[in-house]
Amino acid sequence: MKKIALINDLSGFGKCSLTAAIPVISALGVQACPLPTAILSAQTGFSDYYCDDYTDRMNLITDAWFRMNVCFDGIYSGYLGNAEQVRHVLYFLSRFHTEGTLYLADPVLGDNGHQFPIFTPKLLDSMITLTRKADIIVPNLTELCLLAGLDYNAVAAFSKDADYTSRICDIAHRLLQHAETNQTVIVTGILRHTNEAVTIGNLAVSADTHFYIETPYTGKSFSGTGDLFASAVIGCLVKGQTVSDAVRKAVEFLQPAILDASREDIPRDHGVHFEKYLGRLIPV
């Protein structure tokens, strides 16, 4: 069975990070191997939560796995709370990111034009170094702009223009020029305004091609949807699917869960009820 190392936090409530990734990866017929960066009572969007930071234990797990002589078909890093954790992921990559291993990095830094509380210039610099080593990165538009050194509001101001996705594609190409791999950038959660509707899309950009898919925007966002999307993408890629097929499969899995949550008015921080749609991911 193929294996993916999941470097992320474990939150009791919020349906995000490892509690989102493990069932999705498992449904795709891939073994999920978690390496926790922290254990939280609930994700940080809640007003009260307890956090047990695992920074000083990450390398202990890495070294134990290395002594076991295991290997991974994929590596997926998500929420990293500080620059030291990024350094620990780089150490993990030095041990396990081989030619046959696909590395996907989710550069968790901000959303909707705002930086998360964990953000520091030092974390950004570290994340830029880390993402350049990834085969796939999955920033939202805010994170794409941070990585490229651009102003989010200046970019989002063109969301009503017909060439909006082309502009975002150009920004993604800036990152590709500095990547140490034959990288693909998948920009998530792109809000596009037309006279007819508001849509939300995902744009995959590589050196020589791009792929865009969009769905109607419900007007709401929910905890963990980015984690669910990224997990489905890397799981599909490890199983041999193309980037475009992986993105399409992730959207087909996630869209009905978001529609349900929007209709049911589920609080944002609690996430979507994705469990009943896991069957869409099971290989036939």
N, C-alpha and C positions, 0 to 999 in steps of 0.2 A: 504494500500500500504506500502511495506517495505521502510525504510528510511536509508540513509547513510549520516553521517556527513563528509564533505569534508574540511579538514583543510589545506589550501594551498593559494598561492598568486593568484591574478587576474591580468593578463597581457593583455593589449589591442591588442598587436601584438605578434606573435610567436606560436599561437595555442598550448599552453601548460597549465599546472597547471589547474586552475578551468575552463578555456574556453575549455579545452580538456575533463576534467572529467564530467562536467555537462551534455553535450549531450550524452556521452557514457552511463552514469548511467541512464539517462532518457530513452534512447532507449531500455535498458534492462527491463524497466517497474518498476524502483525503483525511489523513490523521492530523489533528490539531495539537500542536505541542506548545503550550503557553509558557512564556517567561514573563512573569509579572513585574512591572515597573513600580507599582504601588497597589495597595488594597484599600478600597474606600467603602464606607457604608452606603454611599450614594454618589452619583456623579456630581461634579462641582457646580452644576447649575442649581442644585437644591440649596435652600437657605441654610441648612445645617448638615454637616457631614463630618465623619471621622476619616482621617487618612493615615495609613501606615506606609511610609515611604520605603521603597525597596532598592534605592540607589546603591547602597553598600552591599547588596546581596546579588545584584545582577551578574557580576563577573563570576561569582561562586557557582551559579547555575551554568553559565557558559563553560567554565572549566570542567565541571562535572560531566556535561554532555560531551565535551571534547575527549575526556578520558574514556568515555563509553565508545568512542570511535563511531559516532552516529553521523549521518549526513542528511541534508534537507534538500527537497526539490524546490522549496520556496521559503522566503523569509519576508515577513510583513511587520514593519515597525509603525506604531501609531503614536499615541499621546506620550510625549517625553517632557517631564516637568522642569528640566533644567539642563544646562549645557553639559554637566557631568554625565547625565544619563545618555546624552548623544555620544559622548566619548565611549561609553560602555557599549553602545550599539556598534560603533566603529570597531571596537575590539572584537565583538561578536562576528562582524563581517570578516575580519582578518582570519578568523578561525573557520568560518562556515560558508562564506560567499565564494563558491567555486564556479568554474565555467558552466557547470550544469545546474546551477541554482539561480532561480529568478528572485530578485529582490524588489519588493514594492515598498515605497516609503510614503506615508501620509504625513506631510509637514504641518502638524497641528499648531497653528499660530494665531488664528483669528477667524472671523466670519462677519459678513454683512458690513464690511468696512471698518470693523473694530478689532483691536488686538485683544487676545485673551489675557487674563490677569497674570499668567505665567510668562508673558512676553518680556524679553529683555533684548537689547542689541546683541549681547553675547550669545543668547539662545538663537537668534536669527543667524548670526555668523556661523554658528555650529551647524544649524539646520541646512544652510546653503552647502556647506562641506559635505554633509551626509547625503543630501538629495542628489548631488553630482555623481555619487557612486551607485545610485539606484537604476535598475532597468526600467521601472515604472514609478512615476510619482503621481499622486492624486490630490493636488491642491484645489481648494475652492478658489474663487476669483480673488478674494482678499489675500489668500496665501500666495497665489501666483504673483500678485503685484508686490507683495513683501519680498519674495525671493528675487524678483526682477528689479527691485528698487524703484518702483513706480507708485504713483498716487492712485489709490483705488477709486476715489470719487471722480477723478479725471477720466478714468477708463469707463466706469459705469455710466457716465454722462452720455455715452453713445449707444445706450441699450435700445433706443428706438430706431437706430439707423440700420439700413439693410446690410451694411458691411460689418456689423458688430462682431460676429463670430470670426470674421477675417482679422479684425484688429486683435482679438484674443489669441488667435492662431499665431500672429506675428510675435506677440509677447512670449508665447510658449517656445517659439524658435530661438529666442534670446537665451533661454535656459538650455536648450539642446546644444547650443554652440559650446557650452562649458562642461557638458556632461562627460564623464569618463567611460560611459557605456553607450551602446546604440539605444538610447533612451526613448521612451514614449511618455509624453505628458498628457494626463487625462484631467482636464479642468472640469470640476463638478459644480452643480448648482448654479448654472448661468441663467439669470433672469433676463428674458428678452421681451420687450414690449412692442406689440404691433397694434394696428387699428382694430384688429379683430379680437385679440386676446393677449394674455400674459402667459408665457411659457417658461418652463425650466428645463435646461438641457445639460448635456455632458459632451465635451469636445475632446477627442483623442487626437493628439498631434505627434507625429514622428518626423524624421528628417525628410521623407519623401512623400508622405501622404497624411490625410486627416479624415476623421469620421465624426459626424455630429448626429445626435439623437435628442429629441425634445418631447416633452409631454405637457399637458395643460397644468398650470400652476394653481394649487388650491388656495394659496394665500397664507399657508401655515408651514412651519418647519418644526422638526421633531428631533429630539436627542437620538443619536446613534445611527441615523440614516446614512451618514458618510461612512461609518464603520461597516455597516451592512453592505453597502455598495462596494467598498474596497475589498472586503472579504470575498464577495461573490466573484469579483474580477480576478483576483489572484488565484482563487480556487479553480475557476474555469481555465485560466491560462496554464496552470500546472497540469491540468487534464488534457492540454493540447489544443485548446480552442484559440482562434485568432483574437486579436484585440477587439475588433469590431463585434465579433460574436459574443465575446465576454462582456463587453459593455451593454450590448443589447439584452443578454440574459439577465444581467444585474438589474437593469431597468424594469424588465418584465416581472421580475421577482418582487421588486421594491414598490413599484407604483401602486398596486392594489392595497398594500398595507398603509401607504400614506393616504390614499383616498379614504379608507376605512377610518383612520385616526382623525382625519379632518371632519368627516361626517359625524363621528361620535364625540367630537370636541374633547379629545384626550388632551390633558395638560402636556405642554411641550416637553417638560423635563422627564416625563415618564416613558417617552419613546412610543414606537408603533408596535402593534400586535403582528409581528412578522411570522410568528411560529406556524400559523395555519397555511402559510404560503411556501414553507420550506420544501414541500413536495414538488414544486416547480423546478427545483434545483437538482433533484435526484436523477442521476443518469439513467437512461432507458436502454 
